[in-house]
Amino acid sequence: MGKQAPVQLITEWYKPACCFEGGKIVVVSVSFNGLQRIFTQTGEMQVSLSKGTRVNHVMDAVQGRFPNLPLHGEDLLITVNDQISTVDHMLEERDKVSFLPHIGGG
């Protein structure tokens, strides 16, 4: 079996009913860091969701695809387009979402 492509397109398998707004679709990219890359076997993927999608919908979609990927908790920093964000942030076409795991320290 060949090596997995660095970018995956997820389309029909997850579109939350709460987000439908005239049937329009937005595509956002999700980047993975650290151990997340081991769980996902990729550094980035594309997620297609309905317009009106928030960060928490993307988290649910990614968690559905990778159930063992630890995405929920206080030790996670969310960024959208390299700016600190929250789970209720409304996403737009071509936004880049990152879930940065806690690195450690003291």
N, C-alpha and C positions, 0 to 999 in steps of 0.2 A: 504494500500500500504506500502511495506517495505522501510526501510531506503536506500538511494542511496549509492552505493559502493563508496569508497574513490577515486578510479581511474577509469577514463572512457577512452575507446579507440575510437578515431575518425578516420575513415579510408577513405572511398570512397567519402565523401561529399565535400572535398576541396583539390584539387591538381592543383596549378596554372600552366598554360600552359608554362609560361616562365621558369619553373624549370625542365622540363623533360630532363633527361640525361641518355639515354639508359634504361628508365623505372625503374630505381632503386629507392627504397623507403628508407627514413630515418625516424626513430621514435625518437621524442624528447619529453621530459616531460616539462610541464608548471606548475609552482607552483603559487598559489594564496595566497595573504596576506590581512589581514584587511577586509575591506568592500567587497573586491573582492570575498571572501569566501561566503558572503551572496548572491551576484549575481549569483555565480556559484554553490553554495551548495556543494562545494568540495574544498579540499586544493591542489589537484594536478590532472592533467589529462595528458594523452598521446595523441600526435598528430602525425599522419602519413602523411608525405608529400614527394614529389619527391626529389631526390638528387639535390643539388644546391639551397636548400631552405635557405632563409635569415630570420632574425628575423622579418622583416616587413611582410613576408608571414605568419608566425605563428600568428602575431598580427591580420592579416586579418581573418585567420581561426578561432581564438578564438572569435573575434568580430562578425563573422558570426554566430557562435553558441550561443553567448550571446550578442545580439545587445545593451542591456542597460548597459553593462559593460564599464566603462570609462577607455579606454586604451590609448587614444591619448592625447597628451598635454605636456606642459613643466614640469608639476608636476609629471612626471613619470620617475623613474630610471630603466633602463633595465640592467639586469645581465645575463650572460651566464656562467654557471659553477662557480657561485659566484664571477665573475669578471665583473666590469662595462663594458658595451658593447654599441653598436649602432644598429640602425634598419637595417643597411646594412651588418651586421656581417653574414658570411656564416656559417650555422650550420652543424654539423656532427652527426652521429648516437649516441644516448644516451646523447646528450647535455641536460642540464637543464636550461630552460629559466624562469626568474622571472621578473615580471613587478611590481616594488615596488612603491606604491603610496606615494605621499608627506605626511609626518606625521604632519607637522605644526611646529610652533615655531616662534621665532622672534629674 
